[in-house]
Amino acid sequence: MVPSVLAAAGALAGAAYLNARLSLADDLVFFGVTGSVLRQVSRAIRADKLNFFYLLEERALNKTTAGRPFIVFEGKSYTYADTYDKVLRFGAWLRERRGVQPRDIVALNYQNSETFVFLWFALWAIGAKAAFINYHLQGAVLAHSLQASTAKLVIVDPSVAGNVTEEVREALPGTNFLVFSPEAEEEVRNTEPVRYPDAVRSESDRVAMAILIYTSGTTGMPKPAVLSWARLYLASMMAAKGAGLRPDDVFYTCMPLYHTSASCVGVCGVLVAGASAAIGRRFSTKTFWKEVRAANATVIHYVGETGRYLTTAPPEIDPATGANLDRAHRVRLAVGHGLRPDVWERFRDRFGIDTIFELYAATDGTLGFWNRCRNSFGTGAVGRYGFFSSAFLQRRSAIVRVDNETDLPWRDPKTGLCQRVKTGEVGEFLVLLPADDIKQAFQGYLGNQKATESKILRDVFRKGDAWFRSGDLMQWDTDGRLYFIDRIGDTFRWKSENVSTTEVSQALGLHPAVLEANVYGVQLPHHDGRAGCVAIVLDSPHPPRPELLASLAAHARETLPRYAVPLFLRLLKDVGMQNTGTHKQQKHVLRQQGVDPAKVQGDALFWLKDGTYVPFGEREWRALQQAAVKL
């Protein structure tokens, strides 16, 4: 008996050692998600039921799940059965009253709401496809996005109908704009629900379009990326299986549904798990936790700088008891992408969140990563894998050396081929594509072959191969963790050195007085390269005292290489002033304005002089223009 007990103890100790050494638990999660995706997609293809409408139907007709809330919005709750009934009514209305046919693309210019979800799934129910439009867009950018979708019908939320101006309508003479008014809503209510035959939804190709979702358009016009059924399965199962969503979970998101994260990871992930989605109309630090508590949410969703905004907001105090409500919630898990390392631990500690599930994926990307983190070991990583899953992923992807002059992958002058960086080094992240049939992995941008081709790199490691360019600088470490470093183009060169804007913003974000730091490079007269500038938000609305400016300079010198210390500060009034609708820091406008006092919209400027930051104005700018200053 004793030897068997000792043998069992030894086996357990050996297994624990192997798990610690090789991170086998992370391998199990990875291969579990991958296997689930392959099984589900294969089963759906065989049954000709790739369309996610069938998953909603399954939940609605199953006695166990039919009465479970699926969508919760502003105090109203819709079970899976309720949602199915709404979807059939909306679908019949779209087909019979609006003439929408299978394979048609219909643009949804809509804020977050239950109606957004009903319209979206109704289009799937009749075999049509939705193009999700960023409801913030106006003028020429909105007209371009709608035209690129090829949609002949645009359904518009009354709340944003003012954006559809005569200018936009005139630019799209063949397009029908339908504002979903109370009268239209009444039409839907009076429409009988119709479940059309499976033939209208027939789709046997896993790479066929499921949704059209746009890139953010931070440096140009938004591009319509084709999101396939296979990628929809992957995104939703990363959340459902990878993050470990449970049927009794309530997943709260107020991130925009027009973006992949909220729609595909959020709503579709909830659908796969058979859980509930509580949707907020928009993000606000004043309402976020109130809505989380009202929904009894167990999972919250973040994108980009959301975690920073919540962490820098003042605590909510119960007016009756005076209690701090930061931890007055049921949240066990935060799911999202873009949580910065300088915010990560503060966010988790302040709100008492047990697990962070950080994702890495792009609207137009071909591979996704995740980091399920319950301790400080994974802080800041976008991917965390075991020995076997790391080996598998590094066969399908590569991080390659970048040419600093061109921002393109570096090529060997003799062979013309690219070069992988060593573990721990930074380079551009690439994903392997099937060279003979690229669309099996990358469907590209609808109607824009030039933009599609620009994302494909050929003859990378051997003649004839093909790889997807992410445009992201990344790094693997020796423990199987993957880190996002910066976007190519955001990194700038100064004094013959490459400066990572992400590295600098993270370092400055650790200063106790800094609420947000957005770093970028600016061109200066009579100077090569770009000088570092940081648009900064401080914790006080008052002009910074000399002591604080000296402290910021000292902190930068202590935490950054000398060449990376920002030469300029631009003081912004509030967090998020230069962010996109998906809470990503926007640098394009800031770079264009530079440090010309006439272009910075009245913001205070400072520059590094004699070891501290001092005011920078018209006189100093003229000195730069006259080559009277050498930095």
C-alpha positions as CSV (number, residue, x, y, z in Angstrom):
1,M,0.0,0.0,0.0
2,V,2.8,2.4,1.0
3,P,4.7,2.0,-2.3
4,S,1.6,2.7,-4.4
5,V,0.9,5.8,-2.4
6,L,4.4,7.0,-2.8
7,A,4.3,6.2,-6.5
8,A,1.1,8.2,-6.9
9,A,2.6,11.1,-5.0
10,G,5.7,10.9,-7.2
11,A,3.5,10.9,-10.3
12,L,1.6,13.9,-9.1
13,A,4.8,15.7,-8.3
14,G,6.2,14.8,-11.7
15,A,3.1,16.1,-13.4
16,A,3.2,19.3,-11.5
17,Y,6.9,19.7,-12.4
18,L,6.2,19.1,-16.1
19,N,3.3,21.5,-16.1
20,A,5.4,24.2,-14.4
21,R,8.3,23.5,-16.8
22,L,6.3,23.2,-20.0
23,S,3.0,25.0,-19.2
24,L,1.0,22.0,-20.2
25,A,-2.2,23.5,-18.8
26,D,-1.9,26.3,-21.4
27,D,-1.4,23.6,-24.1
28,L,-4.6,21.9,-23.0
29,V,-6.6,25.1,-23.3
30,F,-5.1,25.9,-26.7
31,F,-5.7,22.5,-28.3
32,G,-9.1,22.3,-26.7
33,V,-10.2,25.5,-28.4
34,T,-8.5,24.6,-31.7
35,G,-10.1,21.1,-31.6
36,S,-13.6,22.6,-30.8
37,V,-13.4,25.0,-33.7
38,L,-12.4,22.3,-36.2
39,R,-15.1,19.9,-35.0
40,Q,-17.8,22.6,-35.0
41,V,-16.9,23.9,-38.4
42,S,-16.6,20.4,-39.9
43,R,-20.0,19.4,-38.4
44,A,-21.6,22.6,-39.7
45,I,-20.3,22.1,-43.2
46,R,-21.6,18.5,-43.3
47,A,-25.0,19.7,-42.2
48,D,-24.9,22.8,-44.4
49,K,-25.5,24.9,-41.2
50,L,-22.5,27.2,-41.1
51,N,-24.8,30.2,-40.5
52,F,-24.9,31.2,-36.8
53,F,-28.7,31.5,-37.2
54,Y,-28.8,27.8,-36.5
55,L,-27.1,28.1,-33.2
56,L,-29.6,30.7,-32.1
57,E,-32.4,28.4,-33.3
58,E,-30.9,25.5,-31.4
59,R,-30.8,27.5,-28.2
60,A,-34.4,28.9,-28.7
61,L,-35.9,25.4,-29.3
62,N,-34.1,23.6,-26.5
63,K,-36.2,23.5,-23.3
64,T,-33.1,23.9,-21.2
65,T,-32.0,27.2,-22.8
66,A,-35.2,28.7,-24.4
67,G,-36.2,30.6,-21.3
68,R,-32.7,31.8,-20.5
69,P,-32.0,35.5,-21.1
70,F,-29.8,36.1,-24.2
71,I,-30.0,39.8,-24.7
72,V,-30.4,42.4,-21.9
73,F,-30.5,46.1,-22.8
74,E,-31.6,49.1,-20.7
75,G,-33.8,47.1,-18.3
76,K,-35.4,44.9,-21.0
77,S,-34.6,41.2,-21.1
78,Y,-35.1,38.9,-24.2
79,T,-34.8,35.1,-23.8
80,Y,-33.3,32.9,-26.5
81,A,-36.9,32.1,-27.5
82,D,-37.9,35.8,-27.5
83,T,-34.9,36.7,-29.6
84,Y,-35.6,33.9,-32.1
85,D,-39.2,35.2,-32.5
86,K,-37.9,38.7,-33.0
87,V,-35.4,37.6,-35.5
88,L,-38.0,35.7,-37.6
89,R,-40.3,38.7,-37.6
90,F,-37.5,41.1,-38.6
91,G,-36.3,38.6,-41.2
92,A,-39.8,38.4,-42.8
93,W,-40.1,42.2,-42.7
94,L,-36.8,42.6,-44.5
95,R,-37.6,40.1,-47.1
96,E,-41.3,40.8,-47.8
97,R,-41.4,44.5,-47.1
98,R,-37.9,45.6,-48.1
99,G,-37.0,43.1,-50.8
100,V,-33.8,41.8,-49.2
101,Q,-32.7,38.6,-50.9
102,P,-30.2,35.9,-50.0
103,R,-26.5,37.0,-50.4
104,D,-27.6,40.7,-50.3
105,I,-25.4,43.0,-48.2
106,V,-27.3,45.4,-46.0
107,A,-25.5,48.1,-44.1
108,L,-26.4,48.7,-40.4
109,N,-25.5,52.2,-39.2
110,Y,-26.6,51.6,-35.7
111,Q,-25.7,52.3,-32.1
112,N,-25.6,49.5,-29.6
113,S,-29.1,48.2,-28.8
114,E,-31.2,45.1,-28.9
115,T,-32.5,46.2,-32.3
116,F,-29.0,46.1,-33.7
117,V,-28.8,42.4,-32.7
118,F,-32.3,41.6,-34.1
119,L,-31.5,43.2,-37.5
120,W,-28.1,41.5,-37.7
121,F,-29.4,38.0,-37.0
122,A,-32.5,38.6,-39.1
123,L,-30.3,39.1,-42.1
124,W,-28.6,35.8,-41.4
125,A,-32.0,34.2,-41.0
126,I,-32.9,35.1,-44.6
127,G,-29.4,34.3,-46.0
128,A,-28.3,38.0,-46.3
129,K,-25.2,39.6,-44.8
130,A,-24.7,42.7,-42.6
131,A,-22.1,45.4,-43.1
132,F,-21.4,47.0,-39.7
133,I,-20.9,50.8,-40.1
134,N,-19.2,52.9,-37.5
135,Y,-22.0,55.2,-36.4
136,H,-19.6,58.0,-35.6
137,L,-18.7,58.4,-39.3
138,Q,-19.9,61.5,-41.2
139,G,-19.5,63.1,-44.6
140,A,-17.1,61.7,-47.2
141,V,-15.8,59.0,-44.9
142,L,-19.4,57.7,-44.3
143,A,-20.2,57.9,-48.0
144,H,-17.0,56.0,-48.8
145,S,-17.7,53.2,-46.3
146,L,-21.3,52.7,-47.5
147,Q,-20.2,52.7,-51.1
148,A,-17.4,50.2,-50.4
149,S,-20.0,47.8,-48.8
150,T,-21.9,47.6,-52.1
151,A,-25.1,47.7,-50.0
152,K,-28.2,49.0,-51.7
153,L,-30.1,49.3,-48.4
154,V,-28.8,51.1,-45.3
155,I,-30.8,50.8,-42.1
156,V,-30.1,53.8,-39.9
157,D,-30.6,54.2,-36.1
158,P,-32.8,57.3,-35.6
159,S,-30.2,58.5,-33.0
160,V,-27.6,59.0,-35.7
161,A,-29.8,59.8,-38.7
162,G,-28.4,63.3,-38.6
163,N,-25.1,61.9,-40.0
164,V,-26.9,60.9,-43.2
165,T,-26.9,64.3,-44.8
166,E,-27.9,65.3,-48.3
167,E,-24.2,65.3,-49.2
168,V,-24.0,61.6,-48.2
169,R,-27.3,60.7,-50.1
170,E,-26.2,62.5,-53.2
171,A,-22.9,60.6,-53.2
172,L,-24.9,57.3,-53.3
173,P,-27.8,57.9,-55.7
174,G,-28.6,54.2,-56.0
175,T,-28.8,53.5,-52.3
176,N,-32.0,53.4,-50.2
177,F,-31.7,54.8,-46.7
178,L,-34.2,53.6,-44.2
179,V,-34.3,55.3,-40.8
180,F,-35.8,52.7,-38.4
181,S,-38.5,54.9,-37.1
182,P,-41.3,54.0,-34.6
183,E,-43.5,53.4,-37.7
184,A,-41.0,50.8,-39.1
185,E,-40.8,49.2,-35.7
186,E,-44.6,48.9,-35.7
187,E,-44.5,47.3,-39.1
188,V,-42.1,44.6,-37.7
189,R,-44.4,44.0,-34.7
190,N,-47.3,43.4,-37.1
191,T,-45.3,41.0,-39.3
192,E,-45.8,37.3,-38.8
193,P,-42.6,35.4,-37.9
194,V,-41.5,33.2,-40.8
195,R,-38.8,30.5,-40.7
196,Y,-37.7,30.3,-44.3
197,P,-36.4,27.0,-45.7
198,D,-32.8,26.1,-45.1
199,A,-32.0,26.5,-48.8
200,V,-32.0,30.3,-48.4
201,R,-29.1,30.0,-45.9
202,S,-27.2,27.3,-47.7
203,E,-23.4,28.0,-47.3
204,S,-21.0,25.1,-47.6
205,D,-17.8,27.2,-47.9
206,R,-16.2,28.0,-44.5
207,V,-14.5,31.0,-45.9
208,A,-17.7,32.6,-47.3
209,M,-18.5,36.0,-45.8
210,A,-20.4,36.1,-42.5
211,I,-20.1,39.8,-41.8
212,L,-18.4,42.8,-43.3
213,I,-16.5,44.7,-40.6
214,Y,-14.4,47.8,-41.2
215,T,-10.8,48.5,-40.2
216,S,-10.6,51.6,-37.9
217,G,-9.3,53.9,-40.7
218,T,-6.8,55.7,-38.4
219,T,-4.5,56.6,-41.3
220,G,-6.8,56.5,-44.3
221,M,-10.3,55.5,-45.3
222,P,-11.9,52.5,-43.5
223,K,-11.6,49.3,-45.5
224,P,-14.3,46.6,-45.5
225,A,-12.7,43.4,-44.2
226,V,-14.5,40.1,-45.1
227,L,-15.0,38.1,-41.9
228,S,-15.6,34.5,-42.8
229,W,-17.7,31.9,-41.0
230,A,-14.5,30.1,-40.0
231,R,-13.1,33.2,-38.4
232,L,-16.4,33.9,-36.6
233,Y,-16.3,30.4,-35.1
234,L,-12.7,31.0,-34.0
235,A,-13.4,34.4,-32.4
236,S,-16.5,33.2,-30.6
237,M,-14.9,30.0,-29.3
238,M,-11.8,31.9,-28.1
239,A,-14.2,33.6,-25.7
240,A,-16.5,30.7,-25.0
241,K,-13.9,28.0,-24.6
242,G,-10.6,29.9,-24.1
243,A,-12.0,32.4,-21.5
244,G,-14.2,29.7,-20.0
245,L,-17.6,31.3,-20.3
246,R,-20.3,29.4,-18.5
247,P,-24.1,29.1,-19.2
248,D,-24.8,31.1,-16.0
249,D,-22.5,33.9,-17.0
250,V,-23.8,37.4,-17.8
251,F,-21.3,39.1,-20.2
252,Y,-21.5,42.9,-20.1
253,T,-20.3,44.9,-23.0
254,C,-20.7,48.6,-23.9
255,M,-18.0,48.4,-26.5
256,P,-19.4,49.2,-30.0
257,L,-21.1,46.3,-31.7
258,Y,-19.9,47.5,-35.1
259,H,-16.5,46.2,-34.0
260,T,-15.3,42.5,-34.1
261,S,-14.6,42.4,-30.4
262,A,-18.1,43.2,-29.1
263,S,-20.0,41.4,-31.9
264,C,-18.0,38.3,-32.6
265,V,-16.1,37.7,-29.3
266,G,-18.9,39.2,-27.2
267,V,-22.4,38.4,-28.5
268,C,-21.4,35.3,-30.6
269,G,-19.2,34.0,-27.8
270,V,-22.1,34.3,-25.4
271,L,-24.3,32.5,-28.0
272,V,-21.7,29.6,-28.2
273,A,-21.6,29.3,-24.4
274,G,-25.4,29.6,-24.0
275,A,-24.9,32.5,-21.6
276,S,-26.4,36.0,-21.4
277,A,-25.2,39.3,-23.0
278,A,-25.9,42.5,-21.2
279,I,-25.4,45.4,-23.7
280,G,-24.7,49.0,-22.8
281,R,-25.5,51.7,-25.3
282,R,-22.0,53.3,-25.0
283,F,-19.1,53.5,-22.7
284,S,-18.9,56.0,-19.9
285,T,-16.9,55.7,-16.7
286,K,-19.9,57.2,-14.9
287,T,-22.3,54.5,-15.9
288,F,-20.1,51.4,-16.5
289,W,-20.1,49.9,-13.0
290,K,-23.7,50.9,-12.4
291,E,-24.8,49.0,-15.5
292,V,-22.5,46.1,-14.5
293,R,-24.2,45.8,-11.1
294,A,-27.7,46.3,-12.5
295,A,-27.1,43.4,-14.9
296,N,-25.5,41.2,-12.2
297,A,-22.7,40.7,-14.7
298,T,-20.0,38.1,-14.0
299,V,-17.9,39.0,-17.0
300,I,-16.9,42.5,-18.3
301,H,-15.6,43.4,-21.7
302,Y,-12.9,46.0,-22.5
303,V,-11.2,47.4,-25.6
304,G,-8.1,49.5,-25.9
305,E,-7.9,52.2,-23.2
306,T,-11.1,51.2,-21.4
307,G,-9.1,49.8,-18.4
308,R,-7.2,53.0,-18.1
309,Y,-10.3,55.2,-18.1
310,L,-11.9,53.0,-15.4
311,T,-8.8,53.0,-13.3
312,T,-8.2,56.7,-13.4
313,A,-11.9,57.6,-12.7
314,P,-12.7,58.6,-9.1
315,P,-14.3,55.8,-7.0
316,E,-18.1,55.6,-6.9
317,I,-19.3,56.2,-3.3
318,D,-22.6,54.8,-2.0
319,P,-24.6,58.0,-1.0
320,A,-26.4,56.2,1.8
321,T,-23.5,54.3,3.5
322,G,-20.4,56.1,2.2
323,A,-19.0,52.8,1.1
324,N,-16.5,52.6,-1.8
325,L,-18.3,50.6,-4.6
326,D,-15.2,49.6,-6.6
327,R,-15.6,46.0,-5.6
328,A,-19.4,45.9,-5.2
329,H,-20.0,43.5,-8.1
330,R,-20.0,39.8,-9.1
331,V,-17.4,40.1,-11.9
332,R,-14.9,37.2,-11.9
333,L,-13.5,37.7,-15.4
334,A,-12.5,40.6,-17.7
335,V,-12.3,39.8,-21.5
336,G,-10.9,42.1,-24.2
337,H,-7.8,43.4,-25.9
338,G,-5.4,46.3,-25.5
339,L,-5.0,46.4,-21.7
340,R,-1.6,48.1,-21.3
341,P,1.0,46.6,-18.9
342,D,1.2,49.9,-16.9
343,V,-2.6,49.6,-16.2
344,W,-3.0,45.8,-15.9
345,E,-2.2,45.3,-12.2
346,R,-3.8,48.5,-11.0
347,F,-7.0,47.6,-12.9
348,R,-7.2,44.1,-11.5
349,D,-6.3,45.1,-7.9
350,R,-8.6,48.1,-7.7
351,F,-11.7,46.3,-8.9
352,G,-10.9,42.8,-7.5
353,I,-11.0,40.9,-10.8
354,D,-9.8,37.4,-10.5
355,T,-8.9,36.7,-14.2
356,I,-8.0,38.8,-17.2
357,F,-8.4,37.2,-20.6
358,E,-6.4,39.3,-23.0
359,L,-6.9,38.7,-26.7
360,Y,-4.8,39.6,-29.8
361,A,-6.6,39.6,-33.1
362,A,-7.3,42.1,-35.9
363,T,-10.4,42.7,-37.9
364,D,-8.5,41.8,-41.1
365,G,-6.1,39.3,-39.3
366,T,-5.8,35.5,-39.9
367,L,-4.7,34.3,-36.5
368,G,-5.7,35.0,-32.9
369,F,-3.9,34.7,-29.6
370,W,-4.9,34.9,-26.0
371,N,-3.5,35.1,-22.5
372,R,-5.7,33.8,-19.6
373,C,-4.0,35.4,-16.6
374,R,-4.7,35.0,-12.9
375,N,-1.3,36.2,-11.6
376,S,1.6,38.5,-12.4
377,F,3.4,36.0,-14.6
378,G,1.4,36.9,-17.6
379,T,1.0,40.6,-17.0
380,G,1.0,42.5,-20.3
381,A,1.3,39.5,-22.6
382,V,-1.2,39.1,-25.5
383,G,-0.5,35.4,-25.8
384,R,0.6,32.7,-23.3
385,Y,1.2,29.2,-24.4
386,G,2.8,25.9,-23.4
387,F,5.7,24.1,-25.0
388,F,3.6,22.3,-27.6
389,S,1.2,25.1,-28.5
390,S,4.1,27.5,-28.8
391,A,5.9,25.2,-31.2
392,F,2.7,24.8,-33.3
393,L,2.0,28.5,-33.5
394,Q,5.6,29.3,-34.4
395,R,5.3,27.0,-37.4
396,R,2.3,29.0,-38.6
397,S,3.6,32.4,-37.8
398,A,6.9,34.2,-37.7
399,I,8.5,37.4,-36.3
400,V,10.9,38.9,-38.8
401,R,13.6,41.5,-38.8
402,V,12.4,45.0,-40.0
403,D,14.3,47.4,-42.2
404,N,14.4,50.6,-40.2
405,E,14.6,52.8,-43.3
406,T,11.6,51.4,-45.1
407,D,9.4,49.9,-42.3
408,L,9.3,46.7,-44.5
409,P,10.6,43.3,-43.5
410,W,14.4,43.2,-44.0
411,R,15.7,41.1,-46.9
412,D,19.1,39.5,-47.2
413,P,20.9,41.2,-50.1
414,K,22.2,37.8,-51.3
415,T,19.1,35.6,-51.1
416,G,16.4,38.2,-51.1
417,L,14.7,36.3,-48.2
418,C,13.6,37.5,-44.8
419,Q,15.1,36.7,-41.5
420,R,13.4,35.5,-38.3
421,V,14.5,37.3,-35.2
422,K,15.7,35.4,-32.1
423,T,13.6,34.8,-29.1
424,G,13.4,38.0,-27.1
425,E,14.0,40.2,-30.2
426,V,11.4,42.4,-31.8
427,G,10.1,42.2,-35.3
428,E,7.1,42.3,-37.5
429,F,4.5,39.5,-36.9
430,L,3.6,37.4,-40.0
431,V,1.2,34.6,-40.5
432,L,1.6,31.8,-43.0
433,L,-0.9,31.7,-45.8
434,P,-1.6,28.8,-48.3
435,A,0.3,30.2,-51.3
436,D,-1.8,28.3,-53.8
437,D,-5.2,29.5,-52.4
438,I,-4.7,32.5,-50.1
439,K,-8.5,33.1,-49.7
440,Q,-8.6,29.9,-47.6
441,A,-7.0,31.9,-44.8
442,F,-7.2,35.6,-45.8
443,Q,-10.4,36.9,-47.5
444,G,-9.1,40.4,-47.8
445,Y,-11.1,43.6,-48.3
446,L,-14.3,43.6,-50.4
447,G,-13.7,45.1,-53.8
448,N,-10.2,46.4,-53.0
449,Q,-7.7,44.0,-54.5
450,K,-4.9,46.6,-54.1
451,A,-5.4,46.8,-50.4
452,T,-5.7,43.1,-50.1
453,E,-2.4,42.5,-51.9
454,S,-0.7,45.0,-49.7
455,K,-1.2,42.7,-46.8
456,I,0.4,39.7,-48.5
457,L,4.2,39.2,-48.4
458,R,5.7,36.7,-50.8
459,D,9.0,34.9,-51.1
460,V,9.6,35.3,-47.3
461,F,11.6,32.2,-46.3
462,R,11.6,30.4,-49.6
463,K,10.5,31.2,-53.2
464,G,6.8,30.9,-53.7
465,D,5.6,31.1,-50.1
466,A,3.1,33.7,-48.9
467,W,2.6,35.4,-45.5
468,F,0.0,37.9,-44.0
469,R,1.6,41.1,-42.8
470,S,0.1,42.2,-39.5
471,G,1.9,45.6,-39.3
472,D,2.5,44.8,-35.7
473,L,5.9,44.7,-33.9
474,M,5.9,41.7,-31.5
475,Q,8.1,39.6,-29.4
476,W,8.2,36.0,-28.0
477,D,10.0,35.4,-24.8
478,T,11.6,32.1,-23.5
479,D,8.5,31.3,-21.4
480,G,6.0,31.1,-24.3
481,R,4.6,34.6,-23.8
482,L,3.9,36.8,-26.7
483,Y,4.0,40.6,-26.4
484,F,2.7,43.4,-28.6
485,I,5.3,46.1,-28.8
486,D,4.0,48.7,-31.3
487,R,2.4,49.3,-34.7
488,I,4.9,49.8,-37.5
489,G,4.7,53.4,-38.4
490,D,4.0,54.4,-34.7
491,T,7.6,53.5,-33.9
492,F,9.9,56.4,-34.9
493,R,13.6,56.9,-35.4
494,W,15.6,59.5,-33.4
495,K,19.3,59.9,-33.0
496,S,19.8,56.7,-35.1
497,E,17.7,54.7,-32.7
498,N,14.2,53.2,-32.9
499,V,11.8,54.5,-30.3
500,S,8.7,52.3,-29.4
501,T,5.8,54.6,-28.6
502,T,4.2,51.8,-26.6
503,E,7.3,51.3,-24.5
504,V,7.5,55.1,-23.7
505,S,3.8,55.5,-23.0
506,Q,3.9,52.5,-20.6
507,A,6.9,53.9,-18.8
508,L,5.3,57.4,-18.4
509,G,2.0,55.9,-17.5
510,L,3.6,54.5,-14.3
511,H,4.3,58.0,-13.0
512,P,1.7,58.6,-10.2
513,A,0.5,62.0,-11.7
514,V,-0.1,60.6,-15.2
515,L,-3.6,59.4,-16.2
516,E,-2.8,58.9,-19.9
517,A,0.2,59.2,-22.1
518,N,0.0,59.0,-25.9
519,V,3.4,59.0,-27.5
520,Y,4.3,59.8,-31.1
521,G,7.2,61.2,-33.2
522,V,7.1,64.7,-34.6
523,Q,9.1,66.2,-37.5
524,L,11.2,69.3,-36.5
525,P,12.8,71.9,-38.8
526,H,16.5,71.2,-39.5
527,H,16.5,67.9,-37.6
528,D,16.6,64.4,-39.0
529,G,14.2,61.7,-37.8
530,R,11.3,62.4,-35.4
531,A,11.5,63.8,-31.9
532,G,9.5,62.2,-29.2
533,C,6.4,64.0,-28.0
534,V,3.8,62.8,-25.5
535,A,0.3,64.1,-25.3
536,I,-0.3,63.7,-21.6
537,V,-3.2,63.9,-19.2
538,L,-2.4,64.7,-15.5
539,D,-4.4,64.0,-12.4
540,S,-4.9,67.7,-11.7
541,P,-6.8,70.2,-13.9
542,H,-4.4,73.0,-12.8
543,P,-1.2,74.0,-14.8
544,P,1.6,71.7,-13.7
545,R,4.0,73.2,-11.2
546,P,7.8,73.2,-11.9
547,E,8.3,70.4,-9.3
548,L,5.9,68.1,-11.2
549,L,7.5,68.9,-14.5
550,A,10.9,68.1,-13.0
551,S,9.6,64.9,-11.6
552,L,8.2,63.8,-15.0
553,A,11.6,64.5,-16.6
554,A,13.4,62.6,-13.9
555,H,11.0,59.6,-14.1
556,A,11.5,59.5,-17.9
557,R,15.3,59.5,-17.6
558,E,15.2,56.8,-14.9
559,T,12.9,54.4,-16.8
560,L,13.8,54.9,-20.5
561,P,17.0,55.0,-22.6
562,R,18.2,58.5,-23.1
563,Y,17.2,58.6,-26.8
564,A,13.6,57.6,-25.9
565,V,13.0,60.3,-23.3
566,P,10.3,62.6,-24.9
567,L,11.6,66.0,-25.9
568,F,8.1,67.5,-25.8
569,L,5.0,67.4,-23.7
570,R,1.6,68.4,-24.9
571,L,-0.9,68.8,-22.1
572,L,-4.4,67.5,-22.9
573,K,-7.4,68.3,-20.8
574,D,-9.0,64.9,-20.4
575,V,-8.4,61.2,-21.1
576,G,-9.6,59.8,-24.4
577,M,-9.5,63.1,-26.3
578,Q,-7.5,61.5,-29.2
579,N,-9.0,58.0,-29.3
580,T,-11.0,56.1,-31.9
581,G,-14.5,54.8,-31.3
582,T,-13.0,51.5,-30.1
583,H,-10.8,53.3,-27.5
584,K,-7.5,53.0,-29.4
585,Q,-5.1,55.8,-29.1
586,Q,-5.1,58.0,-32.2
587,K,-1.8,59.4,-33.2
588,H,-2.3,60.5,-36.8
589,V,-3.8,63.9,-36.1
590,L,-1.3,64.6,-33.3
591,R,1.6,63.8,-35.5
592,Q,0.3,66.1,-38.2
593,Q,-0.1,69.0,-35.7
594,G,3.4,68.4,-34.3
595,V,4.6,71.0,-31.9
596,D,3.7,74.1,-33.8
597,P,1.9,76.3,-31.2
598,A,-0.4,77.6,-33.9
599,K,-1.7,74.0,-34.6
600,V,-2.2,72.5,-31.2
601,Q,-5.6,74.0,-30.5
602,G,-4.5,76.0,-27.5
603,D,-2.9,73.0,-25.6
604,A,0.1,73.9,-23.4
605,L,3.4,72.7,-24.8
606,F,6.6,72.1,-22.9
607,W,10.1,70.9,-23.9
608,L,13.0,69.3,-22.2
609,K,15.7,71.8,-21.2
610,D,18.3,71.7,-18.5
611,G,17.0,68.4,-17.1
612,T,13.3,69.5,-16.8
613,Y,10.3,70.4,-18.9
614,V,9.7,74.1,-19.4
615,P,7.1,76.0,-21.4
616,F,7.5,75.9,-25.2
617,G,5.8,78.7,-27.3
618,E,6.0,80.8,-30.4
619,R,9.5,82.2,-29.6
620,E,11.0,78.7,-29.1
621,W,9.2,77.5,-32.3
622,R,10.7,80.3,-34.3
623,A,14.2,79.5,-32.9
624,L,13.8,75.9,-34.2
625,Q,12.7,77.2,-37.6
626,Q,15.7,79.4,-37.8
627,A,18.1,76.6,-36.9
628,A,19.0,78.5,-33.7
629,V,18.5,75.3,-31.6
630,K,20.1,71.9,-32.0
631,L,18.4,69.1,-30.0
